[in-house]
């Protein structure tokens, strides 16, 4: 098999939707959709990333002809969703909730059947800066992921008691400052599974938020990880170690399978742990 290349194309669209089923009572809607339940629309500026993989075509030097790809995305995504009320104007959504999960699956369906000379291998759909869904061809057809993004500020000191002063400086440099230093951490929590057929949601975001705040954010935010958080007692709280502790705290607690966590320490340092 020849060398294969991945191509990702980005496209955006704006659309409105509502989380409200007319065959449910108001109490049922509010129970299932939480604070997002409303008979009135709200809107998002969605961003879609679609990835194809294949050999480079020797005739034009591309994996997929970009002009053809743009025509496909305009016809099957932008023309269908942009400036539309999804519940009312997009076929198929009169009988199902226009959740991020359901929209991603609906976008994937026509793209999967197209012969563009390459394989559709991944789709990511961002609803906001703090919520996005993904599918890739390693997953089962009914499975996808939802990622929620959080922030917390914390300080730490990189220091190993068994090292000499010189060894600590050699390993950690200015990060060994006895007074510590801080970061504005960004935490991505990714859960995986099928969407609920009634709500169209993989997970109740309010439940996920509550658990992540309870287990991590409320306990780590504005704390000195070296001295204030019991999990790091006797440990050197590098971001690798912090990422491990976060994964271990969340894995048995989140209301779906924990697929991945990413911890952004800085714009240049990102640490990731995925489930087996």
C-alpha positions as CSV (number, residue, x, y, z in Angstrom):
1,X,0.0,0.0,0.0
2,X,1.3,3.4,-0.9
3,X,1.8,6.3,1.5
4,X,-1.5,7.7,2.8
5,X,-2.1,11.3,3.8
6,X,-4.9,12.8,5.9
7,X,-6.7,16.0,4.8
8,X,-8.9,17.9,7.1
9,X,-11.3,20.6,5.8
10,X,-13.0,23.2,8.0
11,X,-16.4,24.7,7.4
12,X,-18.7,26.8,9.5
13,X,-22.5,27.4,9.7
14,X,-24.9,29.2,12.0
15,X,-28.1,27.6,13.1
16,X,-30.8,27.7,15.7
17,X,-32.3,24.8,17.6
18,X,-34.3,24.0,20.8
19,X,-34.3,21.2,23.3
20,X,-38.0,20.6,23.6
21,X,-40.2,17.7,22.6
22,X,-43.9,18.5,22.0
23,X,-44.9,14.9,23.0
24,X,-43.5,15.5,26.5
25,X,-44.9,17.6,29.3
26,X,-43.0,20.6,30.4
27,X,-41.9,18.7,33.5
28,X,-40.5,15.9,31.3
29,X,-38.7,18.3,29.1
30,X,-37.1,20.1,32.0
31,X,-36.1,16.8,33.7
32,X,-34.4,15.4,30.6
33,X,-32.9,18.5,29.0
34,X,-32.1,20.4,32.3
35,X,-31.4,24.1,32.1
36,X,-31.3,23.9,28.3
37,X,-35.0,22.9,28.0
38,X,-37.0,25.6,26.3
39,X,-39.8,25.8,23.7
40,X,-37.8,28.7,22.1
41,X,-34.8,28.5,19.9
42,X,-31.2,29.5,20.7
43,X,-28.4,29.5,18.2
44,X,-24.7,28.6,17.7
45,X,-21.9,29.3,15.3
46,X,-20.9,25.7,14.6
47,X,-17.5,24.7,13.3
48,X,-17.1,21.4,11.4
49,X,-13.8,19.6,10.7
50,X,-14.0,16.7,8.3
51,X,-11.0,14.4,7.7
52,X,-10.4,12.1,4.7
53,X,-7.4,9.8,4.3
54,X,-6.0,8.2,1.2
55,X,-3.1,8.1,-1.3
56,X,-2.0,11.2,-3.1
57,X,-3.6,11.2,-6.6
58,X,-0.7,11.4,-9.1
59,X,-2.8,13.3,-11.6
60,X,-3.5,16.3,-9.4
61,X,-1.3,15.8,-6.3
62,X,-4.1,15.9,-3.8
63,X,-5.8,13.3,-1.6
64,X,-9.2,14.7,-2.5
65,X,-9.8,17.5,-5.0
66,X,-10.4,20.5,-2.8
67,X,-12.9,22.1,-5.2
68,X,-15.0,18.9,-5.3
69,X,-14.7,18.6,-1.5
70,X,-16.0,22.1,-1.0
71,X,-18.9,21.5,-3.3
72,X,-19.8,18.4,-1.2
73,X,-19.6,20.3,2.1
74,X,-21.6,23.3,0.7
75,X,-24.3,21.0,-0.6
76,X,-24.6,18.6,2.2
77,X,-23.8,20.8,5.2
78,X,-23.9,24.5,4.7
79,X,-26.9,24.5,2.4
80,X,-28.8,22.2,4.8
81,X,-28.0,23.8,8.1
82,X,-26.8,27.4,7.7
83,X,-29.2,30.1,8.9
84,X,-31.9,27.4,9.6
85,X,-34.0,26.4,12.5
86,X,-32.9,22.8,12.7
87,X,-36.0,21.5,14.5
88,X,-38.3,23.1,11.8
89,X,-36.3,23.2,8.6
90,X,-33.8,20.4,8.5
91,X,-35.3,17.0,7.4
92,X,-35.2,14.3,10.0
93,X,-35.2,16.7,13.0
94,X,-38.9,17.1,13.4
95,X,-38.9,13.7,15.2
96,X,-35.6,13.8,17.0
97,X,-33.7,16.3,19.1
98,X,-31.1,18.5,17.3
99,X,-28.3,17.7,19.8
100,X,-24.7,18.1,18.9
101,X,-24.5,14.3,18.8
102,X,-27.5,13.9,16.4
103,X,-26.3,16.7,14.1
104,X,-22.9,15.1,13.8
105,X,-24.4,11.7,12.9
106,X,-26.7,13.4,10.4
107,X,-23.8,15.2,8.7
108,X,-21.8,12.0,8.6
109,X,-24.5,9.9,6.9
110,X,-24.3,11.4,3.4
111,X,-20.5,11.9,3.5
112,X,-20.0,8.2,4.3
113,X,-21.7,7.1,1.1
114,X,-19.6,9.3,-1.2
115,X,-16.8,8.1,-3.3
116,X,-14.2,10.9,-3.3
117,X,-11.2,8.7,-3.8
118,X,-10.3,8.7,-0.1
119,X,-11.8,7.3,3.2
120,X,-13.8,9.4,5.6
121,X,-11.9,8.8,8.8
122,X,-13.0,11.5,11.3
123,X,-15.5,14.3,12.0
124,X,-15.4,16.9,14.7
125,X,-18.3,19.3,15.3
126,X,-17.8,22.3,17.7
127,X,-21.0,23.8,19.2
128,X,-19.1,26.2,21.4
129,X,-15.5,26.8,22.5
130,X,-16.2,24.5,25.5
131,X,-18.2,21.7,23.9
132,X,-17.5,19.5,20.8
133,X,-18.4,16.1,19.5
134,X,-16.2,13.7,17.5
135,X,-16.4,10.5,15.5
136,X,-13.6,8.5,13.9
137,X,-13.5,5.3,11.9
138,X,-12.0,3.3,14.8
139,X,-15.3,3.6,16.7
140,X,-18.4,1.6,16.3
141,X,-21.0,3.3,14.1
142,X,-23.3,4.1,17.0
143,X,-20.4,5.5,19.2
144,X,-19.0,9.0,19.4
145,X,-17.4,11.2,21.9
146,X,-18.4,14.4,23.6
147,X,-15.7,16.7,25.0
148,X,-16.3,19.4,27.6
149,X,-13.7,22.0,28.4
150,X,-13.0,23.5,31.8
151,X,-10.4,25.9,33.4
152,X,-8.7,26.1,36.7
153,X,-5.8,28.1,38.1
154,X,-3.3,26.5,40.4
155,X,0.3,26.7,41.5
156,X,2.9,24.0,42.1
157,X,6.6,23.5,42.8
158,X,8.5,20.9,40.9
159,X,10.7,19.3,43.6
160,X,11.9,15.9,44.5
161,X,13.0,15.5,48.1
162,X,15.4,12.7,47.3
163,X,17.3,15.0,45.0
164,X,20.0,17.4,46.1
165,X,19.5,21.2,45.5
166,X,21.8,21.0,42.5
167,X,19.9,18.0,41.1
168,X,16.5,19.7,41.5
169,X,17.8,22.8,39.7
170,X,19.3,20.6,37.0
171,X,16.0,18.8,36.4
172,X,13.4,21.6,37.0
173,X,15.3,24.9,36.7
174,X,13.2,27.9,37.6
175,X,10.2,25.6,38.2
176,X,12.0,24.6,41.4
177,X,11.4,28.1,42.9
178,X,10.6,27.5,46.6
179,X,7.7,29.9,46.4
180,X,6.2,27.9,43.5
181,X,4.7,29.2,40.2
182,X,1.2,29.0,38.7
183,X,-0.7,28.1,35.5
184,X,-4.1,28.7,34.1
185,X,-4.8,25.1,33.2
186,X,-7.3,24.1,30.5
187,X,-8.9,20.6,31.0
188,X,-10.7,18.7,28.3
189,X,-12.8,15.8,29.5
190,X,-13.9,13.4,26.8
191,X,-16.6,10.7,27.3
192,X,-17.6,8.1,24.8
193,X,-20.7,6.0,24.0
194,X,-24.0,5.9,22.0
195,X,-26.5,8.8,22.3
196,X,-29.7,8.2,24.2
197,X,-32.4,7.5,21.6
198,X,-34.9,9.7,23.4
199,X,-32.9,12.8,24.2
200,X,-30.2,12.4,21.6
201,X,-27.5,13.1,24.2
202,X,-24.6,10.9,25.0
203,X,-24.4,12.3,28.5
204,X,-26.3,14.9,30.5
205,X,-23.9,17.8,30.4
206,X,-25.2,19.1,33.8
207,X,-24.3,15.8,35.4
208,X,-20.8,15.8,33.8
209,X,-20.2,19.4,34.9
210,X,-21.2,18.6,38.4
211,X,-18.9,15.6,38.7
212,X,-15.9,17.4,37.1
213,X,-16.3,20.4,39.4
214,X,-16.8,18.2,42.5
215,X,-13.9,15.9,41.8
216,X,-11.4,18.3,40.2
217,X,-12.2,22.0,39.6
218,X,-13.5,22.9,43.0
219,X,-10.7,21.0,44.7
220,X,-7.8,22.2,42.5
221,X,-8.8,25.7,41.6
222,X,-6.7,28.5,43.2
223,X,-4.8,25.9,45.2
224,X,-1.2,25.0,45.7
225,X,-1.1,21.5,44.3
226,X,2.1,20.8,46.2
227,X,0.6,21.5,49.6
228,X,-3.2,21.8,49.4
229,X,-4.3,18.7,47.5
230,X,-4.0,15.4,49.4
231,X,-3.6,13.4,46.1
232,X,-0.2,15.0,45.6
233,X,1.2,14.5,49.1
234,X,4.7,13.0,48.7
235,X,4.6,13.4,44.9
236,X,6.2,15.8,42.5
237,X,3.1,17.5,40.9
238,X,4.3,17.7,37.4
239,X,1.5,18.1,34.8
240,X,2.0,14.4,33.9
241,X,1.2,13.5,37.5
242,X,-1.7,15.9,37.7
243,X,-3.1,14.5,34.5
244,X,-2.9,11.0,35.9
245,X,-4.6,12.0,39.1
246,X,-7.4,13.7,37.2
247,X,-8.0,10.7,35.0
248,X,-8.1,8.4,38.0
249,X,-10.5,10.7,39.9
250,X,-12.9,11.0,37.0
251,X,-12.8,7.5,35.5
252,X,-15.1,5.8,38.0
253,X,-17.3,8.8,38.5
254,X,-18.4,10.3,35.1
255,X,-21.8,9.2,33.7
256,X,-20.3,7.6,30.7
257,X,-17.0,5.9,29.6
258,X,-14.1,8.2,30.2
259,X,-12.3,8.1,26.8
260,X,-9.6,10.8,27.3
261,X,-8.4,13.8,29.3
262,X,-6.2,16.5,27.9
263,X,-4.5,18.9,30.3
264,X,-3.1,22.2,28.8
265,X,-0.5,23.5,31.2
266,X,0.6,26.3,28.7
267,X,0.0,26.9,25.1
268,X,3.1,24.7,24.4
269,X,2.6,22.0,27.0
270,X,-0.3,19.6,26.5
271,X,-0.7,16.3,28.3
272,X,-3.1,13.5,27.3
273,X,-4.3,10.3,28.8
274,X,-6.6,7.9,27.0
275,X,-8.4,4.8,28.2
276,X,-7.2,1.5,26.9
